[in-house]
Amino acid sequence: MRLTTKGRYAVTAMLDLALHTDNGPVSLSDISSRQGISLSYLEQLFAKLRKRQLVISVRGPGGGYRLSRDRSEIFVAQIVDAVNESVDATGCQGRSDCQGGHTCLTHHLWCDLSNQIHDFLSGISLENLVKRQDVRLVAERQNKDSKMSATASQGKISAAIIG
């Protein structure tokens, strides 16, 4: 099965946004620091997510991104689809040319699996994930780690200015 980094990162970033959106727009730099995803990569992903109307950008001071609708109405499969990813278990990327230009013996089995995975992800909303205790525990740790890292960086800057 292929769910590449692009799809995983998009889901991760959207879940981070869903977890932090109650405090207003969320900056990509905040998501980047919490999730360890490069800012430039997030910018590319969010351009696609915005185009598919899953997020709304907020400009100005305190700007960032927010979900375009309630997190119960945004599903993991929509996020994966928005960044042009497919959940594909076939070896031929669904082209039916797996065996010398023809369909292989198990092609339809792998297509069915791909459809089952997509259907499964279509039933999981960001709200479902936000409510999970394991997700909340990881988010709490990431928030603490991010704050500690920011505090340490500010201390280094202050020391450099003073010193």
VOLO-832843 format. One record per residue: y, z, x of N, C-alpha, C, O, CB in turn; residue in one letter. Coordinates in steps of 0.02 Angstrom, whole numbers. Glycine has a CB too. Layout:
N
+--------+--------+--------+--------+--------+--------+--------+--------+--------+--------+--------+--------+--------+--------+--------+------+
!     nv !     nw !     nu !    cav !    caw !    cau !     cv !     cw !     cu !     ov !     ow !     ou !    cbv !    cbw !    cbu ! code !
+--------+--------+--------+--------+--------+--------+--------+--------+--------+--------+--------+--------+--------+--------+--------+------+
!      Y !      Z !      X !      Y !      Z !      X !      Y !      Z !      X !      Y !      Z !      X !      Y !      Z !      X !    A !
...
+--------+--------+--------+--------+--------+--------+--------+--------+--------+--------+--------+--------+--------+--------+--------+------+
# end
This chain:
163
+--------+--------+--------+--------+--------+--------+--------+--------+--------+--------+--------+--------+--------+--------+--------+------+
!     nv !     nw !     nu !    cav !    caw !    cau !     cv !     cw !     cu !     ov !     ow !     ou !    cbv !    cbw !    cbu ! code !
+--------+--------+--------+--------+--------+--------+--------+--------+--------+--------+--------+--------+--------+--------+--------+------+
!    -59 !      0 !     42 !      0 !      0 !      0 !     62 !      0 !     44 !     64 !     33 !     96 !      0 !     61 !    -48 !    M !
!    111 !    -37 !     24 !    173 !    -39 !     62 !    230 !    -10 !     21 !    252 !    -39 !    -29 !    189 !   -111 !     82 !    R !
!    253 !     46 !     43 !    318 !     72 !     20 !    353 !     88 !     85 !    339 !    139 !    117 !    311 !    136 !    -29 !    L !
!    398 !     44 !    104 !    428 !     49 !    171 !    481 !    104 !    174 !    496 !    138 !    125 !    460 !    -18 !    190 !    T !
!    507 !    111 !    233 !    559 !    161 !    246 !    618 !    151 !    199 !    646 !    201 !    176 !    583 !    156 !    319 !    T !
!    635 !     90 !    185 !    692 !     77 !    141 !    682 !    109 !     72 !    728 !    142 !     47 !    702 !      1 !    133 !    K !
!    624 !    100 !     43 !    610 !    130 !    -22 !    607 !    206 !    -20 !    634 !    240 !    -64 !    545 !    103 !    -49 !    G !
!    574 !    233 !     32 !    570 !    306 !     39 !    638 !    337 !     50 !    655 !    388 !     20 !    523 !    325 !     97 !    R !
!    678 !    306 !     93 !    745 !    332 !    106 !    789 !    328 !     44 !    829 !    374 !     31 !    778 !    294 !    163 !    Y !
!    783 !    275 !      6 !    824 !    268 !    -55 !    806 !    323 !   -105 !    851 !    353 !   -135 !    813 !    199 !    -88 !    A !
!    743 !    337 !   -114 !    721 !    390 !   -159 !    745 !    458 !   -133 !    769 !    500 !   -172 !    644 !    390 !   -168 !    V !
!    738 !    469 !    -68 !    759 !    532 !    -38 !    834 !    543 !    -48 !    856 !    597 !    -68 !    742 !    534 !     37 !    T !
!    874 !    491 !    -35 !    946 !    496 !    -42 !    967 !    507 !   -114 !   1012 !    546 !   -128 !    981 !    433 !    -15 !    A !
!    934 !    474 !   -160 !    950 !    483 !   -231 !    930 !    552 !   -255 !    964 !    582 !   -297 !    915 !    430 !   -274 !    M !
!    875 !    579 !   -230 !    855 !    647 !   -248 !    905 !    697 !   -220 !    923 !    745 !   -254 !    783 !    663 !   -223 !    L !
!    927 !    686 !   -159 !    979 !    729 !   -130 !   1042 !    727 !   -173 !   1072 !    779 !   -187 !    995 !    708 !    -57 !    D !
!   1062 !    668 !   -193 !   1121 !    661 !   -237 !   1110 !    698 !   -303 !   1155 !    732 !   -327 !   1135 !    586 !   -250 !    L !
!   1052 !    691 !   -332 !   1037 !    725 !   -395 !   1039 !    801 !   -388 !   1060 !    836 !   -433 !    968 !    703 !   -421 !    A !
!   1017 !    826 !   -330 !   1018 !    898 !   -318 !   1088 !    925 !   -307 !   1100 !    984 !   -322 !    975 !    913 !   -258 !    L !
!   1134 !    884 !   -283 !   1201 !    908 !   -264 !   1257 !    883 !   -308 !   1315 !    899 !   -296 !   1215 !    890 !   -194 !    H !
!   1242 !    843 !   -358 !   1293 !    811 !   -398 !   1331 !    859 !   -444 !   1386 !    842 !   -467 !   1262 !    757 !   -440 !    T !
!   1303 !    918 !   -456 !   1338 !    967 !   -499 !   1403 !    991 !   -467 !   1446 !   1017 !   -502 !   1292 !   1026 !   -513 !    D !
!   1409 !    984 !   -402 !   1469 !   1006 !   -366 !   1520 !    951 !   -358 !   1567 !    958 !   -318 !   1449 !   1033 !   -298 !    N !
!   1513 !    896 !   -395 !   1559 !    840 !   -388 !   1529 !    784 !   -347 !   1469 !    787 !   -330 !   1625 !    862 !   -358 !    G !
!   1569 !    734 !   -330 !   1543 !    678 !   -290 !   1515 !    702 !   -224 !   1540 !    750 !   -194 !   1599 !    626 !   -278 !    P !
!   1462 !    668 !   -200 !   1428 !    686 !   -139 !   1441 !    632 !    -87 !   1431 !    573 !   -101 !   1351 !    696 !   -151 !    V !
!   1463 !    652 !    -29 !   1477 !    602 !     24 !   1412 !    580 !     57 !   1364 !    618 !     62 !   1525 !    632 !     76 !    S !
!   1412 !    518 !     80 !   1354 !    493 !    116 !   1344 !    531 !    182 !   1288 !    538 !    205 !   1361 !    418 !    130 !    L !
!   1398 !    554 !    211 !   1390 !    593 !    274 !   1354 !    659 !    261 !   1316 !    682 !    303 !   1459 !    607 !    306 !    S !
!   1365 !    689 !    203 !   1328 !    750 !    185 !   1254 !    735 !    176 !   1211 !    772 !    200 !   1357 !    782 !    121 !    D !
!   1239 !    680 !    141 !   1169 !    660 !    131 !   1138 !    645 !    199 !   1081 !    665 !    213 !   1163 !    598 !     84 !    I !
!   1175 !    610 !    241 !   1151 !    592 !    308 !   1133 !    654 !    348 !   1080 !    657 !    380 !   1204 !    551 !    345 !    S !
!   1176 !    704 !    347 !   1163 !    764 !    387 !   1104 !    805 !    359 !   1065 !    833 !    397 !   1225 !    808 !    390 !    S !
!   1098 !    807 !    294 !   1042 !    845 !    264 !    975 !    809 !    272 !    924 !    841 !    284 !   1055 !    857 !    190 !    R !
!    976 !    743 !    266 !    913 !    705 !    265 !    895 !    670 !    330 !    840 !    644 !    336 !    916 !    655 !    210 !    Q !
!    941 !    669 !    378 !    926 !    637 !    441 !    920 !    561 !    436 !    881 !    530 !    472 !    862 !    664 !    469 !    G !
!    958 !    533 !    390 !    960 !    460 !    381 !   1028 !    436 !    407 !   1079 !    467 !    391 !    950 !    439 !    305 !    I !
!   1028 !    383 !    446 !   1091 !    361 !    475 !   1141 !    341 !    420 !   1123 !    315 !    368 !   1079 !    302 !    523 !    S !
!   1205 !    354 !    435 !   1258 !    339 !    387 !   1261 !    264 !    372 !   1270 !    246 !    314 !   1325 !    363 !    414 !    L !
!   1254 !    222 !    422 !   1257 !    150 !    410 !   1200 !    126 !    366 !   1209 !     81 !    325 !   1257 !    112 !    477 !    S !
!   1141 !    156 !    374 !   1084 !    138 !    332 !   1096 !    160 !    260 !   1081 !    124 !    213 !   1019 !    170 !    360 !    Y !
!   1124 !    220 !    252 !   1140 !    244 !    184 !   1191 !    199 !    151 !   1186 !    185 !     91 !   1166 !    317 !    187 !    L !
!   1240 !    176 !    189 !   1291 !    131 !    160 !   1258 !     67 !    133 !   1277 !     44 !     79 !   1343 !    113 !    213 !    E !
!   1211 !     40 !    170 !   1175 !    -19 !    146 !   1135 !     -5 !     83 !   1137 !    -44 !     35 !   1128 !    -46 !    201 !    Q !
!   1100 !     51 !     82 !   1060 !     70 !     24 !   1104 !     81 !    -37 !   1089 !     58 !    -92 !   1019 !    132 !     38 !    L !
!   1160 !    117 !    -27 !   1202 !    134 !    -84 !   1240 !     73 !   -111 !   1258 !     72 !   -170 !   1252 !    188 !    -64 !    F !
!   1251 !     23 !    -70 !   1280 !    -39 !    -95 !   1232 !    -71 !   -146 !   1254 !    -96 !   -198 !   1294 !    -89 !    -37 !    A !
!   1167 !    -69 !   -131 !   1117 !    -96 !   -177 !   1110 !    -52 !   -239 !   1103 !    -77 !   -294 !   1050 !   -103 !   -142 !    K !
!   1110 !     13 !   -229 !   1104 !     60 !   -286 !   1164 !     54 !   -332 !   1157 !     59 !   -393 !   1097 !    132 !   -261 !    L !
!   1223 !     43 !   -303 !   1284 !     34 !   -343 !   1280 !    -31 !   -382 !   1299 !    -34 !   -441 !   1346 !     36 !   -299 !    R !
!   1257 !    -83 !   -349 !   1251 !   -149 !   -382 !   1203 !   -146 !   -441 !   1214 !   -180 !   -492 !   1226 !   -202 !   -331 !    K !
!   1151 !   -105 !   -436 !   1103 !    -97 !   -491 !   1124 !    -42 !   -539 !   1086 !    -23 !   -584 !   1034 !    -81 !   -462 !    R !
!   1185 !    -17 !   -530 !   1216 !     32 !   -575 !   1177 !     98 !   -581 !   1172 !    127 !   -635 !   1224 !      2 !   -643 !    Q !
!   1149 !    120 !   -525 !   1116 !    185 !   -523 !   1163 !    239 !   -498 !   1154 !    298 !   -513 !   1054 !    182 !   -479 !    L !
!   1215 !    218 !   -460 !   1265 !    265 !   -436 !   1335 !    236 !   -448 !   1344 !    176 !   -459 !   1255 !    280 !   -360 !    V !
!   1383 !    281 !   -446 !   1454 !    263 !   -453 !   1490 !    291 !   -393 !   1479 !    349 !   -374 !   1485 !    290 !   -521 !    I !
!   1532 !    250 !   -363 !   1571 !    275 !   -305 !   1637 !    304 !   -331 !   1668 !    278 !   -377 !   1584 !    219 !   -253 !    S !
!   1657 !    359 !   -300 !   1720 !    393 !   -316 !   1763 !    390 !   -254 !   1744 !    416 !   -202 !   1708 !    467 !   -340 !    V !
!   1821 !    359 !   -259 !   1865 !    350 !   -201 !   1913 !    409 !   -194 !   1923 !    448 !   -240 !   1904 !    285 !   -207 !    R !
!   1943 !    413 !   -136 !   1995 !    463 !   -123 !   1968 !    527 !    -93 !   1909 !    533 !    -79 !   2030 !    479 !   -187 !    G !
!   2014 !    575 !    -82 !   1994 !    639 !    -54 !   1941 !    672 !    -99 !   1949 !    674 !   -160 !   2055 !    686 !    -45 !    P !
!   1890 !    698 !    -69 !   1836 !    728 !   -108 !   1792 !    677 !   -141 !   1751 !    694 !   -184 !   1865 !    774 !   -161 !    G !
!   1799 !    614 !   -120 !   1760 !    560 !   -150 !   1689 !    559 !   -123 !   1670 !    600 !    -81 !   1792 !    493 !   -137 !    G !
!   1652 !    513 !   -148 !   1582 !    505 !   -128 !   1546 !    467 !   -183 !   1572 !    419 !   -210 !   1549 !    574 !   -116 !    G !
!   1487 !    489 !   -198 !   1446 !    456 !   -249 !   1422 !    507 !   -300 !   1414 !    567 !   -285 !   1386 !    420 !   -218 !    Y !
!   1411 !    482 !   -360 !   1379 !    522 !   -412 !   1331 !    477 !   -449 !   1336 !    415 !   -447 !   1431 !    554 !   -460 !    R !
!   1284 !    507 !   -483 !   1236 !    468 !   -523 !   1273 !    434 !   -580 !   1321 !    462 !   -607 !   1179 !    512 !   -550 !    L !
!   1252 !    374 !   -598 !   1285 !    336 !   -651 !   1266 !    362 !   -720 !   1301 !    349 !   -769 !   1268 !    263 !   -646 !    S !
!   1212 !    398 !   -724 !   1190 !    427 !   -788 !   1150 !    490 !   -773 !   1139 !    507 !   -715 !   1147 !    377 !   -830 !    R !
!   1130 !    524 !   -824 !   1093 !    586 !   -816 !   1030 !    575 !   -773 !    998 !    523 !   -777 !   1073 !    615 !   -884 !    D !
!   1014 !    625 !   -733 !    957 !    617 !   -689 !    891 !    610 !   -726 !    841 !    589 !   -696 !    954 !    676 !   -642 !    R !
!    889 !    628 !   -789 !    828 !    619 !   -828 !    819 !    545 !   -849 !    766 !    526 !   -874 !    830 !    663 !   -891 !    S !
!    870 !    505 !   -838 !    868 !    434 !   -857 !    862 !    387 !   -797 !    865 !    326 !   -805 !    930 !    416 !   -896 !    E !
!    853 !    415 !   -738 !    844 !    374 !   -678 !    775 !    388 !   -651 !    758 !    446 !   -636 !    900 !    389 !   -624 !    I !
!    734 !    336 !   -644 !    665 !    342 !   -625 !    652 !    315 !   -554 !    687 !    270 !   -531 !    620 !    306 !   -675 !    F !
!    604 !    344 !   -521 !    589 !    326 !   -452 !    577 !    251 !   -444 !    601 !    221 !   -396 !    528 !    365 !   -427 !    V !
!    541 !    221 !   -490 !    528 !    149 !   -486 !    593 !    108 !   -488 !    599 !     57 !   -455 !    481 !    126 !   -543 !    A !
!    642 !    131 !   -527 !    706 !     96 !   -530 !    741 !     98 !   -462 !    772 !     49 !   -442 !    752 !    127 !   -584 !    Q !
!    736 !    153 !   -428 !    767 !    161 !   -363 !    734 !    114 !   -312 !    767 !     79 !   -275 !    763 !    235 !   -338 !    I !
!    668 !    114 !   -312 !    630 !     71 !   -266 !    646 !     -2 !   -281 !    658 !    -41 !   -234 !    554 !     84 !   -272 !    V !
!    647 !    -20 !   -344 !    663 !    -89 !   -363 !    734 !   -108 !   -344 !    747 !   -165 !   -325 !    653 !    -99 !   -439 !    D !
!    780 !    -61 !   -348 !    851 !    -74 !   -334 !    863 !    -94 !   -262 !    908 !   -133 !   -247 !    893 !    -14 !   -351 !    A !
!    823 !    -68 !   -217 !    833 !    -85 !   -146 !    786 !   -141 !   -124 !    771 !   -150 !    -65 !    821 !    -23 !   -101 !    V !
!    764 !   -180 !   -174 !    723 !   -239 !   -163 !    657 !   -224 !   -129 !    632 !   -264 !    -89 !    761 !   -289 !   -121 !    N !
!    630 !   -168 !   -146 !    564 !   -149 !   -121 !    514 !   -161 !   -176 !    530 !   -159 !   -235 !    563 !    -75 !    -97 !    E !
!    453 !   -174 !   -156 !    400 !   -177 !   -205 !    344 !   -132 !   -181 !    335 !   -121 !   -122 !    375 !   -250 !   -215 !    S !
!    309 !   -106 !   -228 !    250 !    -66 !   -212 !    192 !   -115 !   -216 !    170 !   -133 !   -271 !    241 !     -3 !   -261 !    V !
!    169 !   -136 !   -158 !    120 !   -191 !   -155 !     60 !   -170 !   -114 !     66 !   -157 !    -54 !    152 !   -254 !   -126 !    D !
!      3 !   -167 !   -145 !    -59 !   -148 !   -111 !    -98 !   -209 !    -86 !   -149 !   -201 !    -53 !   -103 !   -106 !   -156 !    A !
!    -75 !   -269 !   -101 !   -111 !   -329 !    -79 !    -95 !   -343 !     -6 !    -45 !   -320 !     21 !    -92 !   -390 !   -123 !    T !
!   -139 !   -379 !     26 !   -127 !   -399 !     95 !    -84 !   -461 !    101 !    -63 !   -479 !    156 !   -193 !   -411 !    130 !    G !
!    -72 !   -494 !     45 !    -35 !   -558 !     46 !     34 !   -553 !     13 !     66 !   -604 !      1 !    -76 !   -611 !     10 !    C !
!     56 !   -491 !     -1 !    120 !   -479 !    -34 !    122 !   -514 !   -103 !    175 !   -537 !   -125 !    178 !   -503 !     10 !    Q !
!     64 !   -517 !   -136 !     60 !   -543 !   -204 !     61 !   -619 !   -209 !     65 !   -646 !   -264 !    116 !   -517 !   -243 !    G !
!     56 !   -655 !   -153 !     61 !   -728 !   -153 !     -4 !   -763 !   -171 !     -5 !   -823 !   -182 !     84 !   -752 !    -86 !    R !
!    -59 !   -726 !   -174 !   -125 !   -754 !   -190 !   -151 !   -803 !   -138 !   -189 !   -848 !   -154 !   -123 !   -789 !   -258 !    S !
!   -129 !   -795 !    -76 !   -152 !   -839 !    -22 !   -188 !   -799 !     32 !   -184 !   -815 !     91 !    -93 !   -879 !      8 !    D !
!   -223 !   -747 !      9 !   -252 !   -698 !     55 !   -310 !   -725 !     97 !   -323 !   -699 !    151 !   -275 !   -638 !     17 !    C !
!   -344 !   -775 !     73 !   -404 !   -799 !    108 !   -398 !   -874 !    119 !   -419 !   -914 !     77 !   -468 !   -781 !     69 !    Q !
!   -370 !   -892 !    175 !   -363 !   -963 !    191 !   -322 !  -1002 !    139 !   -339 !  -1059 !    123 !   -431 !   -995 !    197 !    G !
!   -270 !   -971 !    113 !   -227 !  -1004 !     63 !   -251 !   -996 !     -8 !   -220 !  -1023 !    -54 !   -224 !  -1076 !     79 !    G !
!   -305 !   -960 !    -18 !   -331 !   -948 !    -86 !   -335 !   -873 !   -100 !   -328 !   -832 !    -55 !   -402 !   -981 !    -94 !    H !
!   -346 !   -857 !   -162 !   -353 !   -788 !   -182 !   -417 !   -758 !   -155 !   -470 !   -789 !   -160 !   -350 !   -782 !   -259 !    T !
!   -413 !   -699 !   -127 !   -473 !   -666 !   -101 !   -510 !   -631 !   -159 !   -486 !   -625 !   -215 !   -454 !   -614 !    -46 !    C !
!   -569 !   -609 !   -143 !   -613 !   -578 !   -192 !   -583 !   -516 !   -225 !   -594 !   -504 !   -285 !   -679 !   -560 !   -160 !    L !
!   -544 !   -477 !   -188 !   -518 !   -414 !   -214 !   -443 !   -417 !   -231 !   -412 !   -366 !   -244 !   -530 !   -358 !   -165 !    T !
!   -414 !   -476 !   -230 !   -342 !   -483 !   -241 !   -319 !   -450 !   -306 !   -270 !   -413 !   -307 !   -323 !   -558 !   -243 !    H !
!   -356 !   -463 !   -360 !   -335 !   -436 !   -425 !   -343 !   -360 !   -429 !   -305 !   -327 !   -464 !   -375 !   -469 !   -481 !    H !
!   -391 !   -333 !   -393 !   -399 !   -261 !   -388 !   -336 !   -230 !   -358 !   -309 !   -182 !   -384 !   -461 !   -242 !   -347 !    L !
!   -312 !   -259 !   -302 !   -253 !   -232 !   -268 !   -190 !   -244 !   -309 !   -144 !   -202 !   -307 !   -246 !   -264 !   -199 !    W !
!   -187 !   -298 !   -345 !   -130 !   -309 !   -391 !   -129 !   -256 !   -446 !    -76 !   -230 !   -463 !   -133 !   -380 !   -422 !    C !
!   -188 !   -242 !   -473 !   -192 !   -190 !   -524 !   -171 !   -122 !   -497 !   -136 !    -84 !   -531 !   -264 !   -185 !   -552 !    D !
!   -191 !   -106 !   -435 !   -170 !    -43 !   -404 !    -94 !    -41 !   -395 !    -63 !      9 !   -409 !   -205 !    -35 !   -335 !    L !
!    -65 !    -96 !   -373 !      8 !   -100 !   -366 !     42 !    -86 !   -432 !     92 !    -50 !   -435 !     29 !   -169 !   -339 !    S !
!     16 !   -116 !   -485 !     45 !   -105 !   -552 !     37 !    -33 !   -574 !     83 !     -5 !   -605 !     12 !   -151 !   -603 !    N !
!    -20 !     -2 !   -559 !    -30 !     68 !   -577 !     19 !    114 !   -540 !     46 !    161 !   -569 !   -103 !     89 !   -561 !    Q !
!     30 !     99 !   -477 !     77 !    140 !   -438 !    148 !    132 !   -466 !    184 !    181 !   -473 !     76 !    119 !   -363 !    I !
!    167 !     70 !   -481 !    234 !     58 !   -509 !    241 !     94 !   -576 !    292 !    125 !   -590 !    247 !    -18 !   -518 !    H !
!    189 !     90 !   -618 !    190 !    126 !   -682 !    197 !    201 !   -671 !    234 !    235 !   -707 !    127 !    110 !   -723 !    D !
!    161 !    228 !   -623 !    164 !    299 !   -607 !    235 !    318 !   -587 !    262 !    368 !   -613 !    115 !    317 !   -551 !    F !
!    266 !    280 !   -542 !    334 !    294 !   -520 !    385 !    284 !   -576 !    439 !    314 !   -575 !    351 !    251 !   -460 !    L !
!    369 !    241 !   -623 !    413 !    230 !   -681 !    415 !    290 !   -727 !    461 !    295 !   -768 !    391 !    168 !   -719 !    S !
!    366 !    333 !   -722 !    364 !    393 !   -764 !    393 !    455 !   -732 !    392 !    509 !   -763 !    293 !    406 !   -784 !    G !
!    418 !    449 !   -671 !    445 !    507 !   -636 !    521 !    499 !   -629 !    545 !    455 !   -595 !    412 !    516 !   -566 !    I !
!    557 !    543 !   -663 !    631 !    541 !   -660 !    656 !    586 !   -604 !    619 !    629 !   -579 !    662 !    562 !   -727 !    S !
!    718 !    576 !   -585 !    749 !    622 !   -537 !    749 !    693 !   -565 !    741 !    741 !   -527 !    821 !    600 !   -521 !    L !
!    757 !    700 !   -630 !    755 !    766 !   -661 !    688 !    799 !   -651 !    684 !    859 !   -636 !    771 !    760 !   -737 !    E !
!    633 !    760 !   -659 !    566 !    788 !   -646 !    561 !    816 !   -575 !    532 !    869 !   -565 !    512 !    734 !   -658 !    N !
!    588 !    780 !   -527 !    585 !    801 !   -458 !    630 !    861 !   -445 !    610 !    908 !   -409 !    604 !    744 !   -411 !    L !
!    690 !    861 !   -473 !    737 !    916 !   -464 !    708 !    982 !   -490 !    721 !   1035 !   -462 !    804 !    902 !   -499 !    V !
!    669 !    978 !   -542 !    640 !   1038 !   -572 !    582 !   1067 !   -532 !    561 !   1124 !   -544 !    617 !   1023 !   -642 !    K !
!    555 !   1028 !   -486 !    497 !   1052 !   -448 !    518 !   1107 !   -400 !    568 !   1101 !   -364 !    464 !    993 !   -409 !    R !
!    480 !   1161 !   -399 !    494 !   1217 !   -355 !    490 !   1197 !   -281 !    532 !   1219 !   -242 !    446 !   1275 !   -369 !    Q !
!    441 !   1156 !   -263 !    434 !   1136 !   -193 !    495 !   1096 !   -170 !    517 !   1103 !   -113 !    370 !   1096 !   -184 !    D !
!    521 !   1054 !   -213 !    581 !   1015 !   -197 !    641 !   1062 !   -188 !    679 !   1054 !   -141 !    595 !    962 !   -252 !    V !
!    648 !   1109 !   -232 !    705 !   1156 !   -228 !    702 !   1198 !   -164 !    754 !   1212 !   -133 !    705 !   1203 !   -290 !    R !
!    642 !   1219 !   -144 !    636 !   1258 !    -82 !    656 !   1218 !    -21 !    690 !   1243 !     23 !    564 !   1284 !    -75 !    L !
!    634 !   1156 !    -19 !    653 !   1112 !     37 !    728 !   1101 !     37 !    760 !   1102 !     90 !    615 !   1045 !     34 !    V !
!    757 !   1089 !    -22 !    830 !   1077 !    -27 !    869 !   1138 !     -3 !    920 !   1131 !     30 !    849 !   1060 !    -99 !    A !
!    846 !   1198 !    -20 !    880 !   1259 !      2 !    879 !   1264 !     78 !    929 !   1282 !    109 !    847 !   1321 !    -29 !    E !
!    821 !   1249 !    108 !    816 !   1251 !    181 !    862 !   1200 !    212 !    897 !   1214 !    261 !    744 !   1238 !    204 !    R !
!    864 !   1139 !    185 !    907 !   1087 !    212 !    980 !   1106 !    206 !   1020 !   1093 !    252 !    894 !   1021 !    175 !    Q !
!    999 !   1137 !    151 !   1069 !   1159 !    143 !   1088 !   1210 !    196 !   1141 !   1206 !    226 !   1081 !   1188 !     72 !    N !
!   1043 !   1258 !    209 !   1056 !   1309 !    260 !   1061 !   1277 !    329 !   1106 !   1292 !    368 !   1001 !   1363 !    259 !    K !
!   1013 !   1233 !    344 !   1012 !   1200 !    409 !   1075 !   1158 !    419 !   1104 !   1157 !    474 !    950 !   1155 !    417 !    D !
!   1097 !   1124 !    367 !   1156 !   1082 !    371 !   1219 !   1124 !    382 !   1262 !   1105 !    422 !   1164 !   1040 !    307 !    S !
!   1224 !   1180 !    348 !   1282 !   1225 !    357 !   1283 !   1255 !    427 !   1336 !   1260 !    458 !   1282 !   1281 !    304 !    K !
!   1224 !   1275 !    451 !   1220 !   1303 !    519 !   1240 !   1251 !    571 !   1274 !   1267 !    619 !   1150 !   1329 !    533 !    M !
!   1218 !   1190 !    561 !   1235 !   1136 !    608 !   1310 !   1122 !    607 !   1340 !   1111 !    660 !   1195 !   1072 !    591 !    S !
!   1340 !   1121 !    547 !   1412 !   1109 !    541 !   1451 !   1165 !    574 !   1501 !   1153 !    608 !   1432 !   1102 !    467 !    A !
!   1429 !   1228 !    564 !   1463 !   1285 !    594 !   1458 !   1282 !    670 !   1507 !   1297 !    705 !   1432 !   1351 !    568 !    T !
!   1401 !   1263 !    696 !   1392 !   1258 !    769 !   1437 !   1203 !    797 !   1466 !   1211 !    850 !   1318 !   1243 !    786 !    A !
!   1442 !   1147 !    761 !   1485 !   1092 !    784 !   1558 !   1113 !    784 !   1595 !   1096 !    831 !   1476 !   1030 !    739 !    S !
!   1580 !   1150 !    733 !   1649 !   1173 !    730 !   1663 !   1221 !    787 !   1718 !   1221 !    816 !   1663 !   1207 !    663 !    Q !
!   1615 !   1263 !    804 !   1623 !   1310 !    859 !   1631 !   1274 !    925 !   1672 !   1295 !    967 !   1563 !   1356 !    863 !    G !
!   1594 !   1220 !    936 !   1599 !   1181 !    997 !   1666 !   1147 !   1002 !   1696 !   1144 !   1056 !   1543 !   1130 !   1001 !    K !
!   1691 !   1121 !    946 !   1756 !   1088 !    945 !   1811 !   1139 !    960 !   1856 !   1126 !   1000 !   1769 !   1054 !    876 !    I !
!   1807 !   1198 !    928 !   1857 !   1251 !    941 !   1856 !   1272 !   1014 !   1909 !   1282 !   1044 !   1844 !   1312 !    896 !    S !
!   1797 !   1279 !   1042 !   1791 !   1300 !   1112 !   1820 !   1247 !   1158 !   1852 !   1263 !   1208 !   1718 !   1313 !   1130 !    A !
!   1811 !   1184 !   1141 !   1837 !   1129 !   1182 !   1913 !   1127 !   1179 !   1947 !   1113 !   1228 !   1809 !   1062 !   1159 !    A !
!   1940 !   1142 !   1120 !   2014 !   1141 !   1112 !   2044 !   1200 !   1149 !   2095 !   1193 !   1183 !   2033 !   1144 !   1037 !    I !
!   2014 !   1258 !   1142 !   2040 !   1319 !   1173 !   2031 !   1315 !   1249 !   2076 !   1333 !   1287 !   2004 !   1381 !   1145 !    I !
!   1971 !   1292 !   1269 !   1953 !   1292 !   1340 !   1986 !   1238 !   1377 !   1976 !   1231 !   1437 !   1880 !   1286 !   1349 !    G !
+--------+--------+--------+--------+--------+--------+--------+--------+--------+--------+--------+--------+--------+--------+--------+------+
# end
